[in-house]
Amino acid sequence: MSASLGRRALAELVGSAALVAVVVGSGIQATELTQDTGVQLLANSLATVLGLGVLIALLGPVSGAHFNPVVTLAAWFTDRHTGEGPNGRDIAAYLPAQTIGAIGGAILADAMFAKPLVHWSTHDRSAGHLWLGELVATTGLILLVFGLGRTGRAHFTPVAVASYIGAAYWFTSSTSFANPAVTIGRAFTDTFAGIAPASVSPFIAAQSAGAALGLGLLIALFGRTEPVRTTRTPAVDEPELAASTHP
């Protein structure tokens, strides 16, 4: 990354805000258009897939398009001996930027639909099977993001990560938050995509465990090798993207 730390942190803030605005806004729109829960989830997941892919493609060359604290921490862990990944200063800038951006995105979505601002969610998500869903979703996300780097396929990140999150909306019981910053942000909206504040900590604990498990599987499947690097200059329409992530 050649951008300054301030610019990279801003990209993480803007990307996280836009991502949560897409998730929350599409959820509000869906509930206003139909009472069918299946159609609501379909609309919400489709908008998230499209929005996430665009954001990764746009901001990946600036900050890596993490938009996710567990991805940032995993990137630090996997590259801590090479100096290629984020360092302590990066982490100190990225994590607050992602969280503040996520909160701002939820407030923005509520404002766009004339909903009360900073209205704590009443959507309780406290159940063991939901925590298991978050563990599975985050494990798969970390394995995918860093597995692509291990195999020299990081250029597929926008499509692959967005596709995975879209699928995980449907195959996990939790609808795949898989992101501590997004989880916190979604507590600020009492709408379709919200999560009650009391449910946030267990979700983040499950996501953290999933990230650790994902890194373990990464090592088991690909060994302790470094990500495949390329020395060629990417074309204008083919940026090299670092690790990224979702909701």
N, C-alpha and C positions, 0 to 999 in steps of 0.2 A: 504494500500500500504506500503510495507516494503522497497522499493527502496528509495534511496536518492533523494532529490529534483532535483539535477543535472541530475541524470539518468532518472528521470521521464520527465523532460523538454526535454532531448535529445530524448526520445522515442516519445514525441509529435512532435518535429521538424522532425525527420526521418519519422514518420507516415504521417504527413501532406505533406511532400515533396513527398513521394511515392504515396500518394493518388492523388495529382495534376499531377504528372508525368503520372499516369495511365489515368486520365481523358484527359489531353492534348495530350499525346502520342497516345492514341487510336483514338482520334479525327483526328489527323494528318494522321495516318495510314489509317483510313477509307476513308478520302477524297482523298487519293492517289490511293486507290483501286477501288473506284466507284464514280460516279457522282449522284447516287440516294440518295437523302437526307434522305429518310426513312431508307435505309440500313445503311447509315452513323450513324444515331442516334441509330439504333439497335446495331451496333457494339460498339459504344461509351458507351451505357448504359450497355451492357453485360460485357464489360471489367471492368467498374466501379463496378458493382455488385460483380464480382469475386475478384477484387483487394481489395475492401473495406472489404469484409468478411474475407479475409486472414489477412489483417492488424489488424483488431479488435481482431481476435483470437490470433495473435502473440504478439501484444503489450498491449492488455488489462490488463494482469496481472502485467505489469510494471507501466503504467501511468493511466489506465482506458480507454485508446484509445479514448480520446475525439476528437482530431483533429479538433476542432470546438470551437471558443470562446463562442458562445451562450450556448453550452452544458456545458462548464466549469463554466460559470456564473450561469447557472441554477442549476448545482450541488452544487455550493456554497450556493445559495439561499435556496434550499430544505433541506440542511444538516447543515445550519449555527448554529443551536442550539444544535446539537449533537456532533460536532467536527469530524464527520465521513467523511465529504466532503472536498474539497479544501479550504484552508484558503487564506488570503491576499497574503502571500508569494508565494503560489502555483499559484494564478492568475497572479501575476506579472511575474512569470517565464513562465507559460503556454501560455499566449496570444501572447507575442512576438515570442516564439518558434514556435507556430502554423503559425503565419503570415510569419515569415522568411522562414520556411520550405515550405510553399505554394508557395512563390515567387521562391525559389530555385527549386522546382519541375517543375514549368513552364519553367524556363530557361533550366533545364536539358532535358526536353522533346524536346524543340526546338533544343538543341545541338545534341541530338541523331538523329534527322531527318534533320540535316544540315540547319535549319532555322535560320534567323537572331536572335541574342540574345537580350533580352530586347527590343522587338519591340512592342510598345503599340498597343493594339487591336483597330481595327476600327469597331468592331461588336457592333453597337448601340442596346441597350436593354432598352431604355427609353420609357416605355408605362405603363399606369395604369393597364392593364390586366396582364402584366408581374410582376408587383409589387404584385398584388393580388396572383398570382401563387407562389411567394416567401413566402408570408405570410402563405398561406395554407400549402406549403411544410414544412416550419419550425415549424408551429404549430403541424403538425402530427409527425414530428421527435421528438420533445420534449415530446409530449404525449407518444409516443411509448417507448422511452428510459427510461423515469422515471416511466411509467406505468409498464414496465417489472419488475423494482425493487420493486414497490409497491406490486406486486402479486407474488413475489418470483420466477420469471422466467428470471432473469438476465442472466442465462446461455444460453438463446436463442438469446442474443444480436447480435452476429456476423451474424447469418442467418437472423434474423428479421430486423435489421437495413439495411443490404445490400439489402434485398428484397424490403423493403419500398422505398429506394432511387431508385432502379431500376424501380419500378412501378411509382414513382413520376416523373421520366424522361419523362414518357409518359402521365400522367394525369394532369400535370401542364403545363401552357403555358410557364413558364420560364425554363423548364427542370430541375427544382429543384437543384439550387445551395445550398440553405439552410445552408450557412456557410460563415460568413464574411471573414475568412482567405482565404478560397478557392476563394471567389469572388475577393479579392485583387490580389491573385496570378494569376488568369486567365486574369487580365488586362495586364499582362506582355507578352502576346503571341497573335500575330495577326493571329490566326488560328481558326479552327472550334469551339473550346471550349472557345474562348476568349470573353471578355466583355470590351467595351470601358471605359476608365477611368471615363468619365462623367456619366456613368450609374452605377458606383460602389456605390456611397453614397445612392441613393434611394433604391438599392437592400439591402444594409446593414440595412437601416431604416425599410424596410419591414420584414427582417429577425428578427430584434430585437422585432418588434411588434408581430411577429409570436411566438417568444419564450415566451413573456409575456402571450399571449393568450393560448399557450400550457400549461403553468404552471397553469393558471386559470382553464382550463379544467381538468388538473390533480387533482386539489383540489376538483373540482365539482364532479368528477367521483369516486375518491378514498378517499376523505377526507384528513385531515391533518395528516394522519398516516405516520410513518417512513417506509422506505424500509424494506422489510422482510430480516432479517439477518439469517445466518446459522452458527452454531458453528462447524459443522463437517469439517474435513480436506478434501479438494477436491482431487480427484484422479489426477494423472499426466496428463491424457488426458481430464480432466474436470475442467479447471481453473475457478475460480469465477471471473467474469468480472464486472467491474464497468461500469458506463454510457459511451456510445460511440456515434459516429455519422459518414456525407458525405461531397458530393460535395457540 
